[in-house]
């Protein structure tokens, strides 16, 4: 772990994901969809992430 800081010492850290309009990768939308799947949420939670609703 790199470091742990009090929650009130910084704004929330958010990791957005999207498929950009110029994407040429046919798997990009499937990957973004997977990131919202129950399995991915389980993995994120196990790693200490908070799932936004």
N, C-alpha and C positions, 0 to 999 in steps of 0.2 A: 504494500500500500504506500503510495507516495506521500500522503498526508491527510489528516482529518482536521477539519476546521469547524467551528461552531456554525450552525445553520444561519444565524443572524449576521454572520460576517461577510456575506456575499449574496447576490441575487440567486435565485434557483438556476441550476444548470440544466438546460434542455437540449436534447439531441434530436433535432428534426430530421426527417427523411422524406425525400420526394423523388419522383422520376422527372428529370428535366426534359423539356420539349425536344431537344436535339439528340436525345439518347438514341443510340443505334443498337443497344443491347436488348435482345428480345426477352431476356430474363429479368430485366430491371423491375417491371411491375410485379412480377411474382415475388421477388425479393422484398419489396416494400410491403406487399400484402402479408408475407410471412412474418414480418416484424410486428404485426398486430395480432398474430395468431395466438391461441392459448399456449402452445408449446413455447413460443418465443417469450411470452409474458412470464411463463414459469422460469425460464432461464434467466431473464432479466431480474426477476424478483430474487432468485437464488444468489445472484451476484450483488444484491444490495440496492438495486435500482427501484425507484418508485414509479409505478405505472400511472400515467396521467389518463384521465377519463375524458 
